[in-house]
């Protein structure tokens, strides 16, 4: 498995917000399509640096990470594919909840 690292703040946006692309720039849907799905499709893994943004809305996080499960990826594969790096451990727990609930009704 190839490993790479992205920084949400540096490589995507310091202001990630919204669920869908229609909600504006730097949406969860855009993050999913730009970073997560290509990594999953290639069977690779990636470190994701979460610190440095102005915060995360639940809709962004749910669409980005829960969306990967709705695209057909097993929750355990999604968790194993992305090492979440942050000083805020509750953020990792929140993302893992969205992954676990990815197939649940929105």
C-alpha positions as protocol buffer text, in pm:
chain_id: "A"
residue {
  index: 1
  type: UNK
  ca { x: 0 y: 0 z: 0 }
}
residue {
  index: 2
  type: UNK
  ca { x: 135 y: 338 z: -98 }
}
residue {
  index: 3
  type: UNK
  ca { x: 117 y: 603 z: 172 }
}
residue {
  index: 4
  type: UNK
  ca { x: 84 y: 975 z: 115 }
}
residue {
  index: 5
  type: UNK
  ca { x: -16 y: 1272 z: 325 }
}
residue {
  index: 6
  type: UNK
  ca { x: -248 y: 1562 z: 264 }
}
residue {
  index: 7
  type: UNK
  ca { x: -320 y: 1865 z: 476 }
}
residue {
  index: 8
  type: UNK
  ca { x: -681 y: 1974 z: 453 }
}
residue {
  index: 9
  type: UNK
  ca { x: -581 y: 2335 z: 528 }
}
residue {
  index: 10
  type: UNK
  ca { x: -289 y: 2348 z: 284 }
}
residue {
  index: 11
  type: UNK
  ca { x: -403 y: 2114 z: 6 }
}
residue {
  index: 12
  type: UNK
  ca { x: -779 y: 2178 z: 9 }
}
residue {
  index: 13
  type: UNK
  ca { x: -909 y: 2476 z: 208 }
}
residue {
  index: 14
  type: UNK
  ca { x: -872 y: 2648 z: 543 }
}
residue {
  index: 15
  type: UNK
  ca { x: -1252 y: 2689 z: 531 }
}
residue {
  index: 16
  type: UNK
  ca { x: -1405 y: 2347 z: 455 }
}
residue {
  index: 17
  type: UNK
  ca { x: -1782 y: 2377 z: 468 }
}
residue {
  index: 18
  type: UNK
  ca { x: -2103 y: 2238 z: 329 }
}
residue {
  index: 19
  type: UNK
  ca { x: -2216 y: 1897 z: 220 }
}
residue {
  index: 20
  type: UNK
  ca { x: -2254 y: 1933 z: -157 }
}
residue {
  index: 21
  type: UNK
  ca { x: -2068 y: 2123 z: -429 }
}
residue {
  index: 22
  type: UNK
  ca { x: -2386 y: 2328 z: -476 }
}
residue {
  index: 23
  type: UNK
  ca { x: -2341 y: 2455 z: -118 }
}
residue {
  index: 24
  type: UNK
  ca { x: -2027 y: 2644 z: -220 }
}
residue {
  index: 25
  type: UNK
  ca { x: -1652 y: 2594 z: -245 }
}
residue {
  index: 26
  type: UNK
  ca { x: -1464 y: 2337 z: -36 }
}
residue {
  index: 27
  type: UNK
  ca { x: -1758 y: 2103 z: 27 }
}
residue {
  index: 28
  type: UNK
  ca { x: -1748 y: 1755 z: 170 }
}
residue {
  index: 29
  type: UNK
  ca { x: -1855 y: 1616 z: -168 }
}
residue {
  index: 30
  type: UNK
  ca { x: -1560 y: 1788 z: -337 }
}
residue {
  index: 31
  type: UNK
  ca { x: -1316 y: 1657 z: -73 }
}
residue {
  index: 32
  type: UNK
  ca { x: -1456 y: 1306 z: -114 }
}
residue {
  index: 33
  type: UNK
  ca { x: -1420 y: 1313 z: -492 }
}
residue {
  index: 34
  type: UNK
  ca { x: -1080 y: 1487 z: -497 }
}
residue {
  index: 35
  type: UNK
  ca { x: -897 y: 1300 z: -221 }
}
residue {
  index: 36
  type: UNK
  ca { x: -1081 y: 1007 z: -64 }
}
residue {
  index: 37
  type: UNK
  ca { x: -1227 y: 818 z: -359 }
}
residue {
  index: 38
  type: UNK
  ca { x: -906 y: 817 z: -568 }
}
residue {
  index: 39
  type: UNK
  ca { x: -716 y: 677 z: -268 }
}
residue {
  index: 40
  type: UNK
  ca { x: -979 y: 409 z: -207 }
}
residue {
  index: 41
  type: UNK
  ca { x: -1005 y: 315 z: -576 }
}
residue {
  index: 42
  type: UNK
  ca { x: -626 y: 272 z: -594 }
}
residue {
  index: 43
  type: UNK
  ca { x: -620 y: 57 z: -280 }
}
residue {
  index: 44
  type: UNK
  ca { x: -380 y: 301 z: -118 }
}
residue {
  index: 45
  type: UNK
  ca { x: -365 y: 468 z: 221 }
}
residue {
  index: 46
  type: UNK
  ca { x: -328 y: 830 z: 310 }
}
residue {
  index: 47
  type: UNK
  ca { x: -250 y: 1040 z: 616 }
}
residue {
  index: 48
  type: UNK
  ca { x: -493 y: 1328 z: 653 }
}
residue {
  index: 49
  type: UNK
  ca { x: -376 y: 1627 z: 858 }
}
residue {
  index: 50
  type: UNK
  ca { x: -694 y: 1785 z: 993 }
}
residue {
  index: 51
  type: UNK
  ca { x: -542 y: 2071 z: 1194 }
}
residue {
  index: 52
  type: UNK
  ca { x: -503 y: 2422 z: 1053 }
}
residue {
  index: 53
  type: UNK
  ca { x: -857 y: 2482 z: 928 }
}
residue {
  index: 54
  type: UNK
  ca { x: -1108 y: 2725 z: 1078 }
}
residue {
  index: 55
  type: UNK
  ca { x: -1314 y: 2426 z: 1193 }
}
residue {
  index: 56
  type: UNK
  ca { x: -1536 y: 2159 z: 1042 }
}
residue {
  index: 57
  type: UNK
  ca { x: -1909 y: 2146 z: 1001 }
}
residue {
  index: 58
  type: UNK
  ca { x: -2080 y: 1813 z: 1057 }
}
residue {
  index: 59
  type: UNK
  ca { x: -2225 y: 1822 z: 706 }
}
residue {
  index: 60
  type: UNK
  ca { x: -1875 y: 1850 z: 554 }
}
residue {
  index: 61
  type: UNK
  ca { x: -1735 y: 1563 z: 760 }
}
residue {
  index: 62
  type: UNK
  ca { x: -2037 y: 1338 z: 715 }
}
residue {
  index: 63
  type: UNK
  ca { x: -2046 y: 1381 z: 337 }
}
residue {
  index: 64
  type: UNK
  ca { x: -1670 y: 1337 z: 295 }
}
residue {
  index: 65
  type: UNK
  ca { x: -1622 y: 1031 z: 516 }
}
residue {
  index: 66
  type: UNK
  ca { x: -1972 y: 881 z: 541 }
}
residue {
  index: 67
  type: UNK
  ca { x: -2003 y: 943 z: 168 }
}
residue {
  index: 68
  type: UNK
  ca { x: -1719 y: 700 z: 102 }
}
residue {
  index: 69
  type: UNK
  ca { x: -1927 y: 425 z: 263 }
}
residue {
  index: 70
  type: UNK
  ca { x: -2233 y: 521 z: 57 }
}
residue {
  index: 71
  type: UNK
  ca { x: -2013 y: 487 z: -253 }
}
residue {
  index: 72
  type: UNK
  ca { x: -1975 y: 119 z: -165 }
}
residue {
  index: 73
  type: UNK
  ca { x: -1663 y: 102 z: 51 }
}
residue {
  index: 74
  type: UNK
  ca { x: -1670 y: -103 z: 370 }
}
residue {
  index: 75
  type: UNK
  ca { x: -1646 y: 115 z: 682 }
}
residue {
  index: 76
  type: UNK
  ca { x: -1343 y: -78 z: 809 }
}
residue {
  index: 77
  type: UNK
  ca { x: -1164 y: -29 z: 475 }
}
residue {
  index: 78
  type: UNK
  ca { x: -1232 y: 345 z: 492 }
}
residue {
  index: 79
  type: UNK
  ca { x: -1098 y: 366 z: 849 }
}
residue {
  index: 80
  type: UNK
  ca { x: -792 y: 160 z: 761 }
}
residue {
  index: 81
  type: UNK
  ca { x: -718 y: 365 z: 448 }
}
residue {
  index: 82
  type: UNK
  ca { x: -701 y: 702 z: 621 }
}
residue {
  index: 83
  type: UNK
  ca { x: -488 y: 789 z: 923 }
}
residue {
  index: 84
  type: UNK
  ca { x: -646 y: 1099 z: 1073 }
}
residue {
  index: 85
  type: UNK
  ca { x: -390 y: 1333 z: 1230 }
}
residue {
  index: 86
  type: UNK
  ca { x: -513 y: 1602 z: 1469 }
}
residue {
  index: 87
  type: UNK
  ca { x: -462 y: 1738 z: 1817 }
}
residue {
  index: 88
  type: UNK
  ca { x: -842 y: 1711 z: 1866 }
}
residue {
  index: 89
  type: UNK
  ca { x: -905 y: 1342 z: 1928 }
}
residue {
  index: 90
  type: UNK
  ca { x: -1281 y: 1403 z: 1947 }
}
residue {
  index: 91
  type: UNK
  ca { x: -1266 y: 1498 z: 1578 }
}
residue {
  index: 92
  type: UNK
  ca { x: -1133 y: 1151 z: 1493 }
}
residue {
  index: 93
  type: UNK
  ca { x: -1412 y: 992 z: 1698 }
}
residue {
  index: 94
  type: UNK
  ca { x: -1672 y: 1206 z: 1519 }
}
residue {
  index: 95
  type: UNK
  ca { x: -1539 y: 1108 z: 1176 }
}
residue {
  index: 96
  type: UNK
  ca { x: -1536 y: 739 z: 1271 }
}
residue {
  index: 97
  type: UNK
  ca { x: -1901 y: 769 z: 1379 }
}
residue {
  index: 98
  type: UNK
  ca { x: -1989 y: 913 z: 1037 }
}
residue {
  index: 99
  type: UNK
  ca { x: -1804 y: 628 z: 869 }
}
residue {
  index: 100
  type: UNK
  ca { x: -1985 y: 370 z: 1084 }
}
residue {
  index: 101
  type: UNK
  ca { x: -2321 y: 534 z: 1006 }
}
residue {
  index: 102
  type: UNK
  ca { x: -2245 y: 587 z: 636 }
}
residue {
  index: 103
  type: UNK
  ca { x: -2518 y: 355 z: 518 }
}
residue {
  index: 104
  type: UNK
  ca { x: -2778 y: 493 z: 758 }
}
residue {
  index: 105
  type: UNK
  ca { x: -3046 y: 729 z: 637 }
}
residue {
  index: 106
  type: UNK
  ca { x: -2928 y: 1089 z: 624 }
}
